[in-house]
Amino acid sequence: MGPRPVDRKARAGGDAAGSGVDKVTARLRRAWGESPFYQAQLNGPAPDRFAFMPVDPRTPNAQFAAMLRDGKFAVGGQTAECDGELDRVWDRLSAPGPLYAYLHEFVWLRHAGALGKDGVEPARTLTRGWLDRFEKWSPAPWAPMTTAERLILLCCHAGPVLKGMDALWRSRVLASMARQVRHLARAGWRSETAEARLSGAFGLTIAGFCLPGCAGEGDRGIELLRRELRLQMRPDGGHVSGDPSRQLALLIRLQMVVRAVEKSRGSAPGFLTHAEARAAAFLNLFRVGDGRLALFNGGYEDDPAAVEAALQSVDEADAPTGFARHSGFQRLSAGRVCLIANTGPAVRRREPRQDGRSGTADDKPATRGVGAFHLSSGRARIVGNCGSGAHLSADWASALRDENAQSTVSAGDGGPTLVADLEPAHRRGEDARGQLLEIERVAGDGAGEDPARHLRVFFLAAEGGDLRGRDVFSGPLADEADRLAIRFHLHPSVKAALSADRRTVVLTTATSETWRFRADGAGVTLERSVYCGEGGAPARSDQIVLTPRLDARDVCGGLAVRWGFKRADF
């Protein structure tokens, strides 16, 4: 739950006091964590083995594996070099950020597997270096979310760290993991963000049932999961963020929990197996022809192998019906063509911290992508959103959440408000000719005589080669057309050319299909865009931008812009 509303005038001059309270609280927590009294609470049985090791379906990254081998790390614009002494990297980390999270969460351990035998020594060296410096409680390295992620990665990939080593080393590693589990059981539920609480619950449950002697903490994790899933998972199985990548992570962790509990107890609680089935069915709604995920609300295309493995648990009875009413997504499919549209309200989340994860600022919209959509034909992506900047600097993350980075209608600085906190209305119909989807949103409370309204209509022909769209603006929006832009962000693999009449754009996809985009009632331009859907450096791409004309009125006095994508052979 976000912070309580605060009167800004009342707080004028009070920020310093608030900051002082936070500093005092942090000092008290540090003093308690480092005290022998708290350290004694973390003591307990030391495991000598793993009772269960979950399967991590994500594919190791060759680039990150090479960095591990060479001792040169570069993550999210931050770098660190070890000059031949790999364990020195722990001394060269600056303030928390993407690289700090990558190292302290042991994400590198997943990629060590790509090196085979050559990855064993770097994995052990980094683990030993971490234990030498952080084996006892420390505020940032033992933060609940960081600890939970580290425990999960160790449970999945501890083989290179432990295999062939003596009993003393194995005991040291496993005893440290057990202490971290006990710490998580005491501190995880106090995390300030929903993301951290859910991660902590997963880490506590998975590690609790993987390490002998920690089943009590595992049971505590199950109860925390029961609470967090009730708060963060909608009835249709979707995570409240509306982020397909977080949905994939949710499903993978649920599957790890279910398998670990089944290994220990023979069966898992019904709410876990039910949540697993619903999460898998919802994730399947976002999978497109190339096996990856459509981009919405800060997600990535993600790992197709992980998507395929995670969806093995989809039961035919739980197969998606093409819509998620509670989460606000609709999927239209015909022939090889797939269209996925965001019909829900703007998703609210916390501003990212410096390390790219949820932070401590006031809640703000994650994206303003109402009406944004993904369009693909077979394995070729055509239109989508710009992706996520969570792995980049804060400026990138903020820019890619903006409406301008989504394939929908946006307003320039000082332009009219297109989105309110009201839930948009949507209607869907289907007949022999094709499928129709309408999304309507109202700015303000909609109670005035002439409220500002935006209606977006999609019609996908039954054979799939023809998508027709319409954006209708009424009320004040219709009189401020020069401040509106209708954007269609093209995938970097699409080659686009604007015709001489400046009304048609010829598109060539990665699979050599030719599509023609045409618009009426608006000026058409082809502009530069960026694409961050693969999680690496931003890639150059193009976007089609429509500027509505003031004379493009419909019979009801609204301003109407018609557009469409049509395959050349259709």
Disulfide bonds with the S-S distance in Angstrom:
none
